[in-house]
Every structure is written in structure tokens, then in C-alpha cells.
Amino acid sequence: MAVDRNTTVESPVEKLLTAKQLGEILGLGRSKVYQMMSAGMLPPSIVLTRARRWRSSVVQRWIEFGCCSLERYLLLTGNNR
């Protein structure tokens, strides 16, 4: 059986963004990202050990929703957290 080495396979692993990377996307500094998170103005994040990360797909959807509050995002997505 021949294997086509030019075929791209999408990785099942989703990119996780750091506060710095999220800040770069939003044009903000890292500390401002954490301030906005504390104020409920960012999409949900996850914590891996002690590191907070944002799923790239969640950030993209949040931007498509107009960068709404966390509460509104959860209502729009039907997510109970």
C-alpha cells in the first residue's frame, strides 16, 4: 500500500493560548488580560497545573460574538461552565 506523504493531517490537539498570546491578538498587555479576566470580560479559560490558557476556538468564537462578557458568552453558547 502506497502512502501519500503530501497529505496533510490536521492535528486533533487544539492550540492553547497564553495570556501574552491572547493579549497580542487583542492588542493588550498581559496584565490587562488578567484584569479583564477577573472582571468577567473574557471567554472561559482553563488551568493546567498553575498555568491559565484559552482555547483558540473559544477565543475565535468569542470574537465572532463581539467580545461579549463571560456571562453573555456562556448564555450564547449554552455552556454551563
C-alpha positions as CSV (number, residue, x, y, z in Angstrom):
1,M,0.0,0.0,0.0
2,A,1.4,3.4,-1.0
3,V,1.4,6.2,1.4
4,D,0.9,9.8,0.1
5,R,3.4,11.9,2.0
6,N,1.9,15.1,0.7
7,T,-1.3,14.7,2.5
8,T,-1.8,17.0,5.4
9,V,-3.4,15.6,8.6
10,E,-5.0,18.1,10.9
11,S,-3.8,17.7,14.5
12,P,-6.6,16.7,16.9
13,V,-4.9,18.9,19.5
14,E,-6.2,22.4,19.8
15,K,-3.9,25.3,20.3
16,L,-4.0,26.8,23.8
17,L,-3.1,30.5,24.1
18,T,-1.2,32.1,27.0
19,A,-2.2,35.4,28.4
20,K,0.6,37.0,26.4
21,Q,-0.6,35.4,23.2
22,L,-4.2,36.4,23.9
23,G,-3.0,39.9,24.6
24,E,-1.2,40.1,21.3
25,I,-4.4,39.0,19.5
26,L,-6.4,41.7,21.4
27,G,-3.7,44.4,21.3
28,L,-3.4,44.4,25.1
29,G,-0.7,43.7,27.6
30,R,-0.6,40.5,29.7
31,S,-1.6,42.3,32.9
32,K,-4.6,43.9,31.2
33,V,-5.7,40.4,30.0
34,Y,-5.7,39.2,33.7
35,Q,-7.6,42.4,34.7
36,M,-10.3,41.7,32.1
37,M,-10.5,38.0,33.1
38,S,-11.0,39.0,36.7
39,A,-13.8,41.4,35.6
40,G,-15.5,38.7,33.6
41,M,-14.8,40.3,30.3
42,L,-13.0,37.4,28.6
43,P,-14.2,34.0,27.4
44,P,-13.7,31.0,29.7
45,S,-10.2,29.7,30.3
46,I,-8.7,26.5,31.6
47,V,-6.0,25.9,34.2
48,L,-3.2,23.4,33.5
49,T,-1.3,22.9,36.7
50,R,-0.8,26.6,37.6
51,A,-0.9,28.0,34.0
52,R,-4.0,29.6,32.7
53,R,-4.8,29.1,29.0
54,W,-7.5,30.0,26.5
55,R,-8.6,27.6,23.8
56,S,-8.1,29.2,20.4
57,S,-11.5,28.0,19.1
58,V,-13.2,29.6,22.1
59,V,-11.4,32.9,21.6
60,Q,-12.3,32.9,17.9
61,R,-16.0,32.3,18.7
62,W,-15.9,35.0,21.4
63,I,-14.5,37.5,18.9
64,E,-17.2,36.5,16.4
65,F,-19.8,37.2,19.2
66,G,-18.4,40.7,19.5
67,C,-16.1,40.2,22.5
68,C,-19.0,40.0,24.9
69,S,-18.8,39.4,28.6
70,L,-18.1,35.9,30.0
71,E,-21.7,35.7,31.2
72,R,-23.1,36.6,27.8
73,Y,-20.7,34.2,26.1
74,L,-21.9,31.3,28.3
75,L,-25.5,32.2,27.6
76,L,-24.9,32.3,23.8
77,T,-23.1,29.0,23.7
78,G,-25.4,27.2,26.2
79,N,-22.3,26.4,28.3
80,N,-22.9,26.0,32.0
81,R,-19.2,26.2,32.7
